[in-house]
């Protein structure tokens, strides 16, 4: 006997499908290649986490460039997360007023003697930021502080010739360390048990060292990956490392279309996409421009970027739109047109799907957050 159709069941099916669509709305995620570029701007639930407190010891004539590179990483990490991740403090060795290598005087948060048991216990990381003209002689007070820090299971680090202070404290025996080339001979002569590396960065359990400003930035990125996860680290790297030189002769801002590990055909296609944001080409038009088949095109994107050509093109345009929206005063309609969207409503829906917030609210939130 044929079973009669129950209208009640039909209503339940419609309701379930509606609920599913609502659940799916706003949950579209960026593919790997575009995720890091947009991570700081995607609406996320408020996640509280333990704030890591970092102390910087600043000797006289410390490298200002190294110090600001290291601090910039921590400040940027706070910007890309929904809640603060780091706090930092500065300490002079024998004076709260410290002169940098640029001749700029800064007032630190205190002297080393302020790092008593209570204050030291509040820190999680302690980094000695050296410089080209910093003294290479031992500070007994700094040696004592570093030994106490290690006893408290803190991470300690050195930038430029800051590793010498760690060596004086006996913390680098049988460990690799990185420091400025000018200090290699002294380190090897005085501390035969320390393994001086030619690399600009050395990571050992509980100890991090770097040779100068660029490697100080990378050292702090690795510290973030260790303490807060690789996703946060990648988001910070995306913001701070856009001008990293891949080759000595290259002075061009790098992007994915300049990535030498990608096939020439794929880089050419991406360059065409980047040049046609306002009037996006169809996949068939891309095929015609590049002389590849549709299947070859799809295989290239899937093999190297783990996404489809259409998806990559859409994410490229929505990323471009996010930058225009947050960095200009153009209205939403003009931004939508400039990025090739057929209507303001279509653009707004796509933007909300990716970022979890409407374009208007995203602009308001950005100006409050980054003001």
KEDRENFI-749967 format. One record per residue (C-alpha): residue number from 1; x, y, z. Coordinates in steps of 0.001 Angstrom, whole numbers, plus 524288, in hexadecimal, padded with zeros to 5 digits. Example, Ala and Ser with C-alpha at 12.3 -4.5 7.8 and 13.67 -1.06 7.14 Angstrom:
# residues 2
ZAZA  fiza      X      Y      Z
ZAZA     1  8300C  7EE6C  81E78
ZAZA     2  83566  7FBDC  81BE4
This chain:
# residues 371
ZAZA  fiza      X      Y      Z
ZAZA     1  80000  80000  80000
ZAZA     2  80518  80D7C  7FC39
ZAZA     3  80877  815EB  807D1
ZAZA     4  801A6  82322  807DF
ZAZA     5  80A2C  82F54  80840
ZAZA     6  809ED  83645  8155D
ZAZA     7  80A0F  8452F  81409
ZAZA     8  80F8F  845FF  821BA
ZAZA     9  81BAB  83EAB  81D33
ZAZA    10  81CD0  847FE  811AC
ZAZA    11  81CEE  853B2  81ADC
ZAZA    12  82787  84D74  82322
ZAZA    13  82FE2  84B36  81715
ZAZA    14  82E6E  8597A  812ED
ZAZA    15  831CF  85E1D  820A5
ZAZA    16  83DA5  85546  82155
ZAZA    17  8429C  85A25  81428
ZAZA    18  8405E  8683D  81861
ZAZA    19  847B8  8661B  8250F
ZAZA    20  852CD  85FB2  81DA3
ZAZA    21  853E0  86B43  81463
ZAZA    22  8543F  874BA  81FD8
ZAZA    23  85EB3  86CAA  82659
ZAZA    24  866D0  86C67  819F9
ZAZA    25  86569  87AFC  8179D
ZAZA    26  8713E  88298  81BDD
ZAZA    27  879CC  87693  81D62
ZAZA    28  880E9  87727  81050
ZAZA    29  88F73  87648  812F3
ZAZA    30  89AED  87B05  80AF5
ZAZA    31  8A379  87108  80460
ZAZA    32  8B133  86F72  809CB
ZAZA    33  8B7A1  878BE  8004E
ZAZA    34  8AEE7  8844B  80437
ZAZA    35  8AC17  880F0  81270
ZAZA    36  8B7F4  8876D  81879
ZAZA    37  8B605  8941D  810F1
ZAZA    38  8A862  89585  8169D
ZAZA    39  8A9C5  88F1A  823E4
ZAZA    40  8AA9D  89BD9  82B7F
ZAZA    41  89DA8  8A08B  825ED
ZAZA    42  89501  89485  82726
ZAZA    43  88AFA  895C7  831F2
ZAZA    44  88E10  88BC3  83C58
ZAZA    45  887CF  88853  84953
ZAZA    46  88E84  88ED1  854D9
ZAZA    47  8989C  88525  859A3
ZAZA    48  89FCF  888A8  86603
ZAZA    49  8AD3F  882EF  867FC
ZAZA    50  8B855  8848D  87182
ZAZA    51  8BFC9  8910A  86EB9
ZAZA    52  8CE41  88E2E  86CFD
ZAZA    53  8D6DC  89862  8735A
ZAZA    54  8E3A4  89B52  86C81
ZAZA    55  8EEB1  8A303  872A1
ZAZA    56  8F95C  8A989  86A7F
ZAZA    57  90668  8ACA3  870CF
ZAZA    58  90C36  8B872  869D2
ZAZA    59  91AC7  8BB10  86BB9
ZAZA    60  92057  8C848  86821
ZAZA    61  9218D  8C9B6  85942
ZAZA    62  917D8  8BEB7  856CC
ZAZA    63  91340  8BCDB  848C6
ZAZA    64  906D3  8C4C3  84754
ZAZA    65  90389  8BE24  83A79
ZAZA    66  90499  8B09F  84093
ZAZA    67  8FC8F  8B498  84C57
ZAZA    68  8F190  8BAC4  84479
ZAZA    69  8F12E  8AF17  83B29
ZAZA    70  8EF4C  8A5F5  846B5
ZAZA    71  8E50D  8AE8A  84D38
ZAZA    72  8DDCF  8B0B4  8406E
ZAZA    73  8DB64  8A217  83F7D
ZAZA    74  8D524  8A1E9  84D09
ZAZA    75  8CCB8  8ADEA  84A86
ZAZA    76  8C829  8A87E  83D6F
ZAZA    77  8C4C8  89B81  843C6
ZAZA    78  8BBA6  8A2D2  84CEA
ZAZA    79  8B526  8A952  8412F
ZAZA    80  8B267  89CAC  839E9
ZAZA    81  8AC31  8961B  845BB
ZAZA    82  89F3D  898F3  84C5D
ZAZA    83  8A5D1  89AD1  85999
ZAZA    84  8B37E  89F53  85D86
ZAZA    85  8BDD4  894C1  85CA6
ZAZA    86  8CA02  89BF7  86149
ZAZA    87  8CE9C  8A6B6  86A4F
ZAZA    88  8DC86  8ABB3  86A4C
ZAZA    89  8E526  8B32C  873AB
ZAZA    90  8F2C4  8B8FC  87270
ZAZA    91  8FDF8  8B90E  87C26
ZAZA    92  90AC1  8C061  87C43
ZAZA    93  91679  8B9A7  88253
ZAZA    94  91B3E  8C47B  88B20
ZAZA    95  91246  8CFBA  887B6
ZAZA    96  9042A  8D171  883B8
ZAZA    97  90895  8DAFC  87933
ZAZA    98  90EE0  8D39E  86DFD
ZAZA    99  91555  8D90A  861BA
ZAZA   100  91327  8D151  8554D
ZAZA   101  91CFF  8CFCE  84A4B
ZAZA   102  915E9  8DAF4  8436B
ZAZA   103  91894  8E42D  84EA1
ZAZA   104  90A34  8E423  8525F
ZAZA   105  907DA  8E376  860EA
ZAZA   106  8FC92  8DB68  865DF
ZAZA   107  8F780  8DA11  87397
ZAZA   108  8F62F  8CBB6  87704
ZAZA   109  8EC1A  8C648  88053
ZAZA   110  8F6AC  8C436  88A79
ZAZA   111  9044F  8BF6F  88D72
ZAZA   112  9087D  8B164  88ED3
ZAZA   113  907AF  8B291  89D86
ZAZA   114  8F905  8B462  89BA6
ZAZA   115  8F8C3  8A65C  896D6
ZAZA   116  8F7AF  8A0D7  8A475
ZAZA   117  8F1BC  893A6  8A72A
ZAZA   118  8E3D0  898AB  8A60A
ZAZA   119  8E5F5  8A053  89971
ZAZA   120  8EDFB  8958C  89344
ZAZA   121  8E375  88BA5  89671
ZAZA   122  8D9CC  8940D  88EC9
ZAZA   123  8E200  892F4  88257
ZAZA   124  8E190  8877B  87901
ZAZA   125  8EC50  88B7E  86F8D
ZAZA   126  8F8A3  8939C  871A6
ZAZA   127  90093  89856  865FE
ZAZA   128  90D7C  89FAE  86600
ZAZA   129  90DD7  8A904  85A70
ZAZA   130  91C00  8AC15  8572A
ZAZA   131  921D6  8B496  84CA1
ZAZA   132  92E1A  8B7B1  844DC
ZAZA   133  933DE  8C080  84F7B
ZAZA   134  92E91  8B964  85B68
ZAZA   135  938B6  8B522  86553
ZAZA   136  93D54  8A724  863DF
ZAZA   137  9413F  8A652  8722E
ZAZA   138  9394B  89F2D  87C72
ZAZA   139  92F1D  8A5E6  884D4
ZAZA   140  92E83  89DF0  8914C
ZAZA   141  9211F  8A362  8942C
ZAZA   142  91C1B  89EF9  886E4
ZAZA   143  9227F  891A3  888AC
ZAZA   144  91B46  89002  89590
ZAZA   145  90E47  893FD  88F96
ZAZA   146  90FD0  88AA2  8841D
ZAZA   147  91330  87F33  88CF0
ZAZA   148  9073D  88215  89549
ZAZA   149  8FED9  882EC  88907
ZAZA   150  9030A  87569  8847D
ZAZA   151  90072  86FC8  891F9
ZAZA   152  8F2A9  874FC  890B2
ZAZA   153  8F12B  86DD3  88393
ZAZA   154  8F0A1  87A85  87BF1
ZAZA   155  8F4A2  87B60  86DAF
ZAZA   156  900E9  883A1  86C30
ZAZA   157  90672  88985  85FD8
ZAZA   158  910F7  8920A  859FF
ZAZA   159  9111B  89B32  84E52
ZAZA   160  91D87  89FC6  84750
ZAZA   161  927F9  89D7D  851CB
ZAZA   162  91DD5  89B0B  85C5A
ZAZA   163  921B2  88CBA  85BD2
ZAZA   164  92E62  8905E  862C6
ZAZA   165  92693  8938F  86F06
ZAZA   166  92056  88606  86E4D
ZAZA   167  92DC9  87FE3  86CB7
ZAZA   168  93315  88716  878A6
ZAZA   169  927AF  88168  88051
ZAZA   170  92B7A  873B2  87BCB
ZAZA   171  91EB2  871BE  87489
ZAZA   172  9244A  86E78  86719
ZAZA   173  92D67  86339  86A42
ZAZA   174  92C2F  858A5  85FD2
ZAZA   175  921B3  860A9  858FF
ZAZA   176  92144  867AA  84BF8
ZAZA   177  92097  8765C  84C31
ZAZA   178  91F79  8810B  84206
ZAZA   179  925A8  88E62  84374
ZAZA   180  92B6B  89914  83B1A
ZAZA   181  9374E  89495  83315
ZAZA   182  93FDC  89ED6  839B4
ZAZA   183  93DFD  8977F  8467D
ZAZA   184  94095  889AF  8418E
ZAZA   185  94F29  889FA  84476
ZAZA   186  94D35  88ECE  85269
ZAZA   187  9428A  884CE  85518
ZAZA   188  94AF8  87999  85016
ZAZA   189  956F8  87E4D  85782
ZAZA   190  9507A  8803D  864B4
ZAZA   191  945EE  875C6  86448
ZAZA   192  94B1C  86996  85DD0
ZAZA   193  93F3D  86189  861CB
ZAZA   194  935ED  86A69  85A57
ZAZA   195  932E4  86628  84C65
ZAZA   196  9330A  8729A  8446A
ZAZA   197  92ADA  87117  83829
ZAZA   198  92C7D  8783F  82B51
ZAZA   199  91DBD  87915  82A8B
ZAZA   200  91701  885CE  82E1A
ZAZA   201  90DB3  87EEA  83762
ZAZA   202  90EFA  873DB  8413E
ZAZA   203  903D9  86D9B  848C1
ZAZA   204  90706  864CF  85438
ZAZA   205  8FDE3  85FEC  85EF7
ZAZA   206  8FAF9  86BE3  86739
ZAZA   207  90541  87437  86055
ZAZA   208  90435  87C85  853FE
ZAZA   209  90EEB  884AD  84DAE
ZAZA   210  9102C  88CCC  84153
ZAZA   211  91AC7  89497  83A6D
ZAZA   212  91441  8A184  83720
ZAZA   213  907EB  8A91D  833AF
ZAZA   214  90249  8A076  828E2
ZAZA   215  904CE  893FE  83064
ZAZA   216  8FF64  89A39  83CD2
ZAZA   217  8F26C  89B74  835C6
ZAZA   218  8F303  88D49  8316B
ZAZA   219  8F713  888F0  83F0C
ZAZA   220  8EB10  88F42  844ED
ZAZA   221  8E26F  88938  83A6B
ZAZA   222  8E79A  87BD9  83E3F
ZAZA   223  8E51B  87F21  84C81
ZAZA   224  8D6FC  88271  84935
ZAZA   225  8D574  8759D  841E1
ZAZA   226  8DA87  86E70  84DC4
ZAZA   227  8D22D  87597  857C6
ZAZA   228  8C5D3  87976  85058
ZAZA   229  8C53E  8709E  8447A
ZAZA   230  8C92E  870FD  8364B
ZAZA   231  8BC93  87773  831CA
ZAZA   232  8BF8D  883B6  839AF
ZAZA   233  8CDA6  8835D  8351B
ZAZA   234  8C9B0  88285  826CF
ZAZA   235  8C039  88DE0  82833
ZAZA   236  8CAE4  89669  82E2C
ZAZA   237  8D4C6  89235  823E6
ZAZA   238  8CB4A  895E1  81909
ZAZA   239  8CAAE  8A3CB  81E42
ZAZA   240  8D8FF  8A5EC  821A9
ZAZA   241  8E083  89E22  81779
ZAZA   242  8DB1E  8A354  80AA4
ZAZA   243  8E81E  8A9CC  80725
ZAZA   244  8F10C  89E70  80A6E
ZAZA   245  8FB5B  89CF3  7FFD2
ZAZA   246  8FAEF  88FAC  7F963
ZAZA   247  90725  892B9  7F183
ZAZA   248  911E1  89C8C  7F3FB
ZAZA   249  90EF3  8A3CC  7E746
ZAZA   250  9003D  8A44C  7E93C
ZAZA   251  8FA31  8B0A0  7EECF
ZAZA   252  8EC3C  8ADFA  7EAB3
ZAZA   253  8E144  8AB7E  7F44F
ZAZA   254  8DEDB  89CFA  7F396
ZAZA   255  8D1D9  89679  7F0DE
ZAZA   256  8CD08  8891F  7ED09
ZAZA   257  8CECC  88C13  7DE8F
ZAZA   258  8DD5B  88DFE  7E14D
ZAZA   259  8DEC5  880F5  7E840
ZAZA   260  8E986  879C5  7E0C3
ZAZA   261  8E4B0  86C82  7E591
ZAZA   262  8D83D  86DCD  7DD87
ZAZA   263  8D7ED  869F8  7CF17
ZAZA   264  8D922  87530  7C568
ZAZA   265  8CB9F  8723A  7BFC8
ZAZA   266  8C537  87380  7CD26
ZAZA   267  8CC87  88004  7D07D
ZAZA   268  8C861  885B7  7C35E
ZAZA   269  8BA25  88270  7C5EB
ZAZA   270  8BAAE  888A5  7D36E
ZAZA   271  8C0D7  894EB  7CDB7
ZAZA   272  8B596  895BE  7C3F7
ZAZA   273  8ABC9  89452  7CF17
ZAZA   274  8B2B2  89EED  7D6F5
ZAZA   275  8B224  8A7FB  7CB34
ZAZA   276  8A393  8A59D  7C926
ZAZA   277  89D41  8A803  7D65F
ZAZA   278  89339  8B228  7D235
ZAZA   279  88F16  8AA99  7C617
ZAZA   280  89167  89C5F  7C9AF
ZAZA   281  89341  892D0  7BE9D
ZAZA   282  88B87  88650  7BD8D
ZAZA   283  89299  87967  7BEBD
ZAZA   284  890D9  87763  7B01A
ZAZA   285  89712  884B5  7AD79
ZAZA   286  8A282  8811E  7B645
ZAZA   287  8A416  8748E  7AEB8
ZAZA   288  8A46D  87C2B  7A1F0
ZAZA   289  8AE51  88620  7A74B
ZAZA   290  8B7AA  87BD6  7AC1C
ZAZA   291  8B62D  8719A  7A182
ZAZA   292  8B379  866E1  7AB5E
ZAZA   293  8A7C2  85E04  7AC39
ZAZA   294  89DA6  85FA6  7B6D4
ZAZA   295  8A1CD  852C1  7BCB2
ZAZA   296  8B025  856C9  7BCE3
ZAZA   297  8AC7B  86385  7C371
ZAZA   298  8A4B0  85CC0  7CE07
ZAZA   299  8AF7B  852C1  7D01D
ZAZA   300  8B9BF  85D77  7D1E7
ZAZA   301  8B1E6  86473  7DC63
ZAZA   302  8AE36  857FF  7E36E
ZAZA   303  8BBF4  8525E  7E33C
ZAZA   304  8C339  85E81  7E7C7
ZAZA   305  8B947  866F0  7EEED
ZAZA   306  8AF74  85CA7  7F379
ZAZA   307  8A3FF  8643C  7EE0B
ZAZA   308  89CD0  8669C  7E145
ZAZA   309  89F70  871E2  7D7C7
ZAZA   310  891E0  87779  7DA53
ZAZA   311  89396  876D6  7E920
ZAZA   312  8A115  87CEE  7E8A9
ZAZA   313  89C44  88800  7DFD7
ZAZA   314  890D5  88ABC  7E8EB
ZAZA   315  899A3  88AE9  7F4EF
ZAZA   316  8A334  893C6  7EDE2
ZAZA   317  89847  89D6A  7EAE5
ZAZA   318  89244  89CE9  7F879
ZAZA   319  89FC2  89F24  7FE71
ZAZA   320  8A1C9  8AACE  7F580
ZAZA   321  89469  8AFBF  7F990
ZAZA   322  897BE  8AE54  807F6
ZAZA   323  8A3DB  8B6B8  8061D
ZAZA   324  89C7B  8C14B  7FEC6
ZAZA   325  89160  8C121  80884
ZAZA   326  899FF  8C293  81482
ZAZA   327  8A441  8CBAC  80EE2
ZAZA   328  89BC5  8D54F  80767
ZAZA   329  88F5F  8DD27  80933
ZAZA   330  888FA  8D7FF  7FCBC
ZAZA   331  87B16  8D3A5  7FED0
ZAZA   332  877A6  8C542  7FE5E
ZAZA   333  871D1  8C650  7F0C4
ZAZA   334  87E57  8CBE8  7EAFE
ZAZA   335  88682  8C180  7F1C5
ZAZA   336  87DA0  8B6E3  7EC5E
ZAZA   337  87ED0  8BC48  7DE86
ZAZA   338  88D9F  8BDBF  7DFAB
ZAZA   339  88EA2  8AF59  7E31B
ZAZA   340  885D6  8AA17  7D875
ZAZA   341  87979  8A6D9  7E01E
ZAZA   342  86CD4  8A7A4  7D88F
ZAZA   343  8654A  8AE46  7E375
ZAZA   344  86731  8B411  7F0F8
ZAZA   345  85E99  8A998  7F6F1
ZAZA   346  86685  89EB5  7F096
ZAZA   347  87316  8A4E3  7F589
ZAZA   348  86DA0  8A6B7  8033C
ZAZA   349  86930  8989A  803DD
ZAZA   350  8765D  89380  7FF38
ZAZA   351  87DA2  89C59  8089F
ZAZA   352  8754E  897F5  81410
ZAZA   353  876ED  889B8  8103E
ZAZA   354  885AE  88AF4  81112
ZAZA   355  88788  894AA  81C20
ZAZA   356  87B6B  89215  82459
ZAZA   357  8779E  8A06F  8243F
ZAZA   358  871CB  8AA01  81A7D
ZAZA   359  87AAF  8B37E  81325
ZAZA   360  87520  8BF41  81A7A
ZAZA   361  87700  8B8F9  827C5
ZAZA   362  88482  8B424  823ED
ZAZA   363  888B9  8C215  820EB
ZAZA   364  88329  8C70E  82DC4
ZAZA   365  889A3  8BC2B  8357C
ZAZA   366  896AD  8BE19  82EAF
ZAZA   367  896F4  8CC9C  831A9
ZAZA   368  893EA  8CA3F  83FF5
ZAZA   369  89DC2  8BF42  84133
ZAZA   370  8A92F  8C4A9  83988
ZAZA   371  8A784  8D315  83C71
